[in-house]
Amino acid sequence: MSKIIIFGAGGRVGRLVAAEALARGHQVTSVVRDPARHPDLSGRVVAGDVTDPDSVAALVPGHEVAVSTVYDVSADPAEFYPAAARALAAVPGVRVLVLGIAVLLESAPGVRLLDSPEFPAEYRPFCLGHAAGSAVLAGTPGLDWLVLSPIGEFDFAAGRTGHRTDGGFVTPGWPRPEGALSGVDFAAAVVEEIETPRHHGRQVAVHPLT
């Protein structure tokens, strides 16, 4: 059994990761901004802010793994994701797993999907904010971190259809040719990486089995 803390546990991905971890017998702390708004969450639910170093420093110790699935539509991604990464990276001895985005994966050395000429320019600021957060993790000496990026759109209505986690290059081009990835399959991939760590210090893709 692992002790896992999940930031953003009130969101669609975070609550699936929490449910998967609890179903497998892990001890889970779900962090949300306002626990009163999430009475349906199981296990221990606490208030916190992943971008606040004091909040993170108070909540994370005692856990072995910190998972971040946070998203704030009102925040500036260039500030939000690096701030979250800095707060998580500052807590010693904790493995950090982060929900990423596929466009930051590489189709060749140094060539990200984001750099495809077909990629919509209006989405770049959000993606570059994510990239800046990953850069903070990568630049923290001694940190055990991993970014897991779903390939294809999430399908939150689908059941388990199968998945694989791959640390290699992905097929180039945009939009993506893959089918939708079940939300519960992504949650399973996250918890499997906690139970049996296979990847460290990199971004990996979680693929649907089509």
Beta strands, then each sheet from edge to edge (+ up, - down):
strand 1: 3-7
strand 2: 27-32
strand 3: 44-47
strand 4: 65-68
strand 5: 95-99
strand 6: 106-108
strand 7: 111-112
strand 8: 145-150
strand 9: 154-155
strand 10: 163-166
strand 11: 181-182
strand 12: 202-208
sheet 1: 3+ 2+ 1+ 4+ 5+ 8+ 12+ 10-
sheet 2: 6+ 7-
sheet 3: 9+ 11+
end
